[in-house]
Amino acid sequence: MKFFLLFLLVFPYCNFSSSAQQQSTSHISIREFNVLPENSAVVNTRNLQNAINWASGFGAALYVDPSDEPYLKN
């Protein structure tokens, strides 16, 4: 019984998530990965793939910021 009570007191303070997950990673802009309208198609393709690889590991969503210029991609 003492163990159970101790568990109930300590469990809420346990941290089971990684540091990247602590940073509100439910959605993140592709600009955080340097996918920018002014970049070349090759650079944007590589950076976008890096963003997708990162997001898939955390179950995060990527969003595209509106731009007057198109994002170039191969």
C-alpha positions in Angstrom: 0.0 0.0 0.0 2.9 2.4 0.8 4.4 1.7 -2.6 1.2 2.4 -4.3 0.8 5.8 -2.5 4.4 6.7 -3.3 3.8 5.8 -6.9 0.8 8.1 -7.1 2.8 10.9 -5.6 5.9 10.5 -7.8 4.3 9.5 -11.2 3.0 13.0 -12.2 6.5 14.4 -12.0 8.1 11.7 -14.2 9.1 12.9 -17.6 8.7 10.3 -20.3 9.0 12.5 -23.4 12.1 13.5 -25.3 13.3 17.2 -25.4 12.1 17.6 -29.0 8.6 16.6 -28.1 8.5 19.0 -25.2 8.7 22.0 -27.6 5.1 21.9 -28.8 5.9 19.9 -31.9 2.3 19.2 -33.0 2.9 21.4 -36.0 5.8 23.3 -37.4 6.5 25.5 -40.4 8.6 24.2 -43.2 10.5 27.5 -43.0 12.0 26.2 -39.8 13.9 23.7 -42.0 15.0 26.4 -44.5 12.4 25.6 -47.2 12.1 29.1 -48.5 10.7 30.6 -51.7 14.0 32.2 -52.6 15.9 28.8 -52.4 16.6 26.7 -55.5 14.5 23.7 -56.2 17.3 21.3 -55.3 17.9 23.0 -51.9 14.1 23.1 -51.1 13.7 19.4 -52.1 16.5 18.4 -49.8 15.3 20.5 -46.9 11.7 19.4 -47.3 12.7 15.8 -47.2 14.6 16.5 -44.0 11.5 18.2 -42.5 9.4 15.2 -43.5 11.9 12.8 -42.0 11.9 14.7 -38.7 8.1 15.1 -38.5 7.5 11.4 -39.2 9.5 10.5 -36.1 7.4 12.7 -33.8 4.0 12.5 -35.5 4.2 16.2 -36.1 2.4 18.1 -38.9 4.2 20.4 -41.3 2.6 23.5 -42.6 3.4 25.8 -45.5 3.4 29.5 -44.9 1.7 31.6 -47.6 4.1 33.4 -49.9 3.7 35.7 -52.9 6.5 33.7 -54.6 6.1 30.0 -55.2 8.2 27.4 -53.4 10.4 25.7 -56.0 10.7 22.0 -55.7 11.8 19.2 -58.0 
